Amino acid sequence: MKEKITKINRTLFELETGIFMFGAVCQVFMLLLKDKGAYSFGLWIGILIAAVGAFHMWWSLDRALDLPERAAVKSMSTHNILRYLFITLALIAVAISGIASPLSAFLGIMGLKASAYMHFITKKISTLIYGEEVLPPLIDEPAEGQDM
C-alpha cells in the first residue's frame, strides 16, 4: 500500500488528504441536521468534485511546465476554464436533479480551498508516509578557492 501511495505526487497527496479530512469533519456536523441523507450526499458529491478538480489542476500544471511560456499560459487558462465549467455544470446538475443539497455540494467543493489552508496538518501526514522531504539548496555556493 505504501508503495502505491508514494508513487502519487506528494503535493497532490497532501491536497487530496486535506480534502477528505475536510469532508470527514463536515460529515460530523451533517449528522446534526434534520435531512442527513440529502446533505451528506451533497457533501460527498462536492468532495468528489474537489478531489477530481485537484487532480486535474496537478495534471494540467504538470503538463504545462513542459511547454514554452506562451503555450503554458494558454494551456493553463484553457484548463482553468474547463475546470470551472465542470464545477458549475456539476452544481447545476445537483440543483436541478434534487438528489442532494446543492449548498452542501458547494461546501464539499470548498474542501479544495480548505485543504490548502490545512497544509500544516497534511504536511505532517505526508512526512509520516513519504519520509522527510530533502530539498536541494536554493543558492549554490561556490566551493572554496573558486573565483566568480
N, C-alpha and C positions, 0 to 999 in steps of 0.2 A: 504494500500500500504506500509506504514512504517513497519508494522509487517512482511510483506513478505520480504522486503529488509533486516531487521535486523536479519532474520534467516540465511542470507548468511554470510559466514566468512568475518570478517571486512577487513582483508588484501586482500582477493580476490576481495571484493567490491572496494577497493581503486585502485587495479591494473586494474580491468575492467573499472572503471570510467576514469582512465588516458588513457587507450587505446582508448575509444570512444571520449574523448576530443581531443586527438591527431588526430583522424580521422576527426573530425569536423574542426579543424584548417587547416589540409591538404586539405580538401574539398574546403575551401575558395580559396586556391591557384589553385586548379584544374579548377575553373571557369575561370581562365585567359588563359587557354590553348586552342588550336585550336580544338582538338578532345576530348571534355569534357566527352563524354559518355564512351569511352573505358578506359580513365584514371580514371574516377570516379568509374566505375565498378571494375576495378582492385584494386583500393584503398580499397573499401569496402569488396572485397574478402579477401584482406590481413588483414584488421581489424578483420573480422570474424575468420580467421585462428589464429590471435594473441589472440583473446578472448577465442577460444577453447583451444589453447595452454596454456594460463594462467590457465584455469580451470583444464586441465589435470595435469599441474605442481602442483597445490594445492592438487588435488585428490591423485596423486601418492606420494607426500610428506606426506600427512596426513596418508596414508596407511602404508608408510614405517616407520613412527615413532612408530608403534606398533610391529615392527619386531625386532629380535636380530640384533646386529650391522652388522655382515657379510651379513645376508639376506637383511637388509635395503640397504646396499651399492649396492648389486647385483640388487635389485628391482629398485632403483633409476637409476642405469646405464642403465638397460633394458628400463625403461620408457623414459629416455632422448633420447636414440637411436630411439625408436619408434616415439617420438615427432618430432625429426629432420627428420626422414624418411618421416613422414606425410607432414611436411612443404615442403620438397624437391619435393615430388611427386605432391603436390598441385601446386607448382610453375611450374613444368614441364607441368602439365596438362593445366594450364593457357597459357603457352607459345605455346604449340602445338595446342591448340584449336583456338587460335587467338580471343577469345571472349572478351578479355580485355588485358590491358597492363601488362606484367609480371613485368616491372620495378615499376609501381605504386602498384602492389600487394606486391612486396618486401618492398616498402615504408610502406604499411599498416602493414606488419608483424613486421617491426621495431618499430611499436607502442608499442609493448611489452617492448622494451628497453626504449623508450621514457617515457613510463608510470612510469617505475622505477625511472627515473630522476625527474619526476613531483610529487614525493611523498609529498613534502611540500605543494602542492596545493590540491592534493586529500585527504590528511590528514585533511585539513580544512573542506572539503565537508563531509567526514566521521564523523567528530566531530559534524557537524550540524545535521546529521541523527541519528547517534548512541548515541550521547552524549559524554561527556568527558570519556576518557579511564582511568580506575582505575587499576593500576598495583600493584602487591604486592611488598614490599621492596625487594631489591636484596640480602641484607645481614640481617639475623635475629640477632638482638642484644639481648644478654641475659638480662633478667629482673634484676632490681637492687637487690642486695643481693644474687644473684646466682653466684657460683664459676664455673669456667670452668674446 
